[in-house]
């Protein structure tokens, strides 16, 4: 014996079954997640500039739009003209930096602080020099809400030894309230970028 199938539609609002509706707007279709999208390939200086250029001048070339590092595009950061050993950076309070609530994720704020302190240290280096961060200490003083205007980080090198540099940073919200402060210490790498690139770049290029 066969059984028939009955289908029914239960709704609690009036529905016009013959009406036509536009396709829903689902956002960009090139990738479901931003980190999966292909990164720009032009966000780098050429090797000669890295080996011979003065860091603060490289930073100013970035400000002039000659090169835009990918991390700048990712974070939406806007850097002001650096001074030797000091920088100021502005960051948006984008919902992309939320961990699911109305406030910015603390790790994102720490990232911004470290970026500014690293920029301050980098502006104090000589041609071909590079550094590595050893540690960082952050104190959060109040929350930062998404879509609440730019936050500003001012960073400065406090100790400028030959191999050791110590920097500090102060973060304020769009109303000028302090929301975080940080310190970090870095090690200036002996031999500079040439030492780090040995094995990656032919010796004749590094010694040119």
C-alpha positions as CSV (number, residue, x, y, z in Angstrom):
1,X,0.0,0.0,0.0
2,X,1.4,3.4,-0.8
3,X,1.1,6.5,1.4
4,X,0.7,10.0,0.1
5,X,2.8,12.9,1.4
6,X,1.1,16.1,2.5
7,X,3.1,19.3,2.9
8,X,1.9,22.3,4.8
9,X,3.3,25.7,5.5
10,X,2.6,27.3,8.9
11,X,3.2,31.0,9.2
12,X,2.1,33.6,11.8
13,X,2.2,36.6,9.4
14,X,0.4,37.1,6.1
15,X,2.6,35.8,3.2
16,X,2.1,36.5,-0.5
17,X,3.4,33.2,-2.1
18,X,3.5,34.8,-5.5
19,X,5.5,37.9,-4.6
20,X,9.0,38.3,-5.9
21,X,11.7,39.4,-3.4
22,X,15.3,40.7,-4.1
23,X,18.2,38.6,-3.3
24,X,19.6,39.3,0.2
25,X,22.7,41.4,0.5
26,X,25.3,39.0,2.0
27,X,28.4,41.1,1.7
28,X,31.7,40.5,-0.2
29,X,31.8,37.1,-1.9
30,X,35.6,36.9,-2.6
31,X,36.2,35.3,0.8
32,X,34.2,34.5,4.0
33,X,37.0,35.8,6.2
34,X,39.3,38.8,5.7
35,X,42.4,37.0,6.7
36,X,41.9,34.5,3.8
37,X,42.0,37.3,1.2
38,X,45.2,37.7,-0.7
39,X,47.5,40.3,0.8
40,X,48.9,43.1,-1.4
41,X,52.3,42.3,-2.7
42,X,53.5,45.9,-3.0
43,X,53.7,46.7,0.7
44,X,57.5,46.2,1.0
45,X,60.6,48.3,0.4
46,X,63.3,47.0,-2.0
47,X,66.3,45.3,-0.4
48,X,68.7,48.3,-1.0
49,X,66.4,50.6,0.9
50,X,66.2,48.2,3.8
51,X,69.9,47.7,4.0
52,X,71.0,51.3,3.5
53,X,68.1,53.5,4.3
54,X,67.8,55.4,7.6
55,X,64.7,54.0,9.5
56,X,63.1,57.3,10.2
57,X,63.4,58.2,6.5
58,X,61.8,54.9,5.5
59,X,58.9,55.8,7.9
60,X,58.5,59.1,6.2
61,X,58.5,57.5,2.8
62,X,55.6,55.4,4.1
63,X,53.7,58.5,5.2
64,X,54.3,60.0,1.8
65,X,52.5,57.0,0.3
66,X,55.5,55.5,-1.5
67,X,54.9,52.1,0.3
68,X,52.0,51.1,2.5
69,X,52.8,48.1,4.7
70,X,50.1,45.4,4.8
71,X,49.7,45.7,8.6
72,X,48.8,49.4,8.1
73,X,46.0,48.4,5.8
74,X,44.9,45.7,8.2
75,X,44.7,47.9,11.2
76,X,43.6,51.2,9.6
77,X,46.4,53.0,11.5
78,X,47.4,56.5,10.6
79,X,50.9,57.6,11.6
80,X,51.9,61.2,12.2
81,X,55.4,62.5,11.2
82,X,57.9,60.6,13.4
83,X,60.6,62.4,15.3
84,X,63.9,60.6,16.4
85,X,62.7,58.2,19.1
86,X,59.1,59.3,19.2
87,X,55.9,58.6,17.2
88,X,52.2,59.3,17.4
89,X,49.7,56.8,15.8
90,X,45.9,57.0,15.5
91,X,43.7,53.8,15.3
92,X,40.0,53.4,14.5
93,X,37.7,51.8,17.1
94,X,36.4,49.4,14.4
95,X,34.0,46.6,15.3
96,X,36.5,44.3,13.7
97,X,38.6,44.7,16.9
98,X,35.7,43.5,19.1
99,X,35.8,40.0,20.7
100,X,32.0,39.8,20.6
101,X,31.0,42.6,23.0
102,X,30.7,46.4,22.7
103,X,34.3,47.0,23.7
104,X,37.6,46.6,21.8
105,X,39.5,43.4,22.6
106,X,42.4,44.1,25.0
107,X,44.8,42.1,22.8
108,X,44.1,44.6,19.9
109,X,44.9,47.5,22.2
110,X,48.2,45.8,23.2
111,X,49.0,45.3,19.5
112,X,48.5,49.1,18.9
113,X,50.7,49.9,21.9
114,X,53.5,47.6,20.7
115,X,53.3,48.9,17.2
116,X,53.7,52.5,18.4
117,X,56.6,51.6,20.7
118,X,58.3,49.6,18.0
119,X,57.9,52.6,15.6
120,X,59.5,54.9,18.2
121,X,62.4,52.5,18.6
122,X,62.8,52.1,14.9
123,X,62.9,55.8,14.3
124,X,66.0,55.9,16.7
125,X,68.0,53.4,14.7
126,X,70.8,53.8,12.2
127,X,70.9,52.6,8.6
128,X,70.5,48.8,8.3
129,X,69.8,48.4,12.0
130,X,66.9,46.2,13.3
131,X,65.6,45.2,16.7
132,X,63.6,42.5,18.4
133,X,61.1,43.1,21.3
134,X,62.1,41.3,24.5
135,X,59.1,42.1,26.7
136,X,56.1,44.3,27.1
137,X,54.0,45.4,30.1
138,X,50.5,46.9,29.6
139,X,48.2,48.5,32.1
140,X,44.5,49.0,31.0
141,X,42.8,51.9,32.8
142,X,39.4,52.0,31.2
143,X,37.4,50.2,28.4
144,X,37.3,51.4,24.8
145,X,34.0,51.1,23.0
146,X,33.6,50.3,19.4
147,X,32.7,53.1,17.0
148,X,33.7,55.7,19.7
149,X,36.2,57.7,17.6
150,X,39.9,57.3,17.1
151,X,42.3,56.2,19.8
152,X,45.7,57.8,19.9
153,X,49.0,56.3,21.0
154,X,52.0,58.4,21.8
155,X,55.3,56.4,22.2
156,X,58.8,57.5,23.1
157,X,62.1,55.9,23.7
158,X,63.1,56.4,27.3
159,X,66.4,54.6,27.4
160,X,68.7,54.6,24.3
161,X,71.6,52.2,25.0
162,X,73.8,50.7,22.3
163,X,72.1,47.3,22.4
164,X,69.1,47.9,24.7
165,X,66.3,50.4,24.1
166,X,63.3,50.9,26.5
167,X,60.2,52.6,25.3
168,X,56.9,53.8,26.8
169,X,53.5,54.5,25.3
170,X,50.3,56.3,26.4
171,X,46.9,55.6,24.8
172,X,44.0,58.0,24.9
173,X,40.5,57.8,23.6
174,X,38.8,60.4,21.4
175,X,37.9,62.5,24.4
176,X,41.5,62.6,25.7
177,X,41.0,60.1,28.5
178,X,43.9,57.7,29.2
179,X,42.7,54.1,28.4
180,X,46.1,52.3,28.6
181,X,49.8,52.7,29.2
182,X,52.7,50.4,28.4
183,X,56.5,49.9,28.5
184,X,58.7,47.6,26.5
185,X,62.3,46.7,26.1
186,X,64.0,45.7,22.9
187,X,67.4,44.4,21.8
188,X,69.1,46.0,18.8
189,X,70.4,43.1,16.7
190,X,74.1,42.9,16.3
191,X,75.0,43.0,12.6
192,X,71.6,44.5,11.8
193,X,69.4,43.3,8.9
194,X,72.4,41.7,7.2
195,X,72.9,39.3,10.1
196,X,69.2,38.3,10.1
197,X,69.1,37.8,6.3
198,X,72.1,35.5,6.1
199,X,71.0,32.3,4.5
200,X,68.0,33.9,2.9
201,X,69.8,36.3,0.6
202,X,73.0,35.6,-1.4
203,X,76.1,36.8,0.4
204,X,77.2,38.9,-2.6
205,X,73.9,40.8,-2.4
206,X,74.3,41.5,1.3
207,X,77.9,42.6,0.9
208,X,77.3,44.9,-2.1
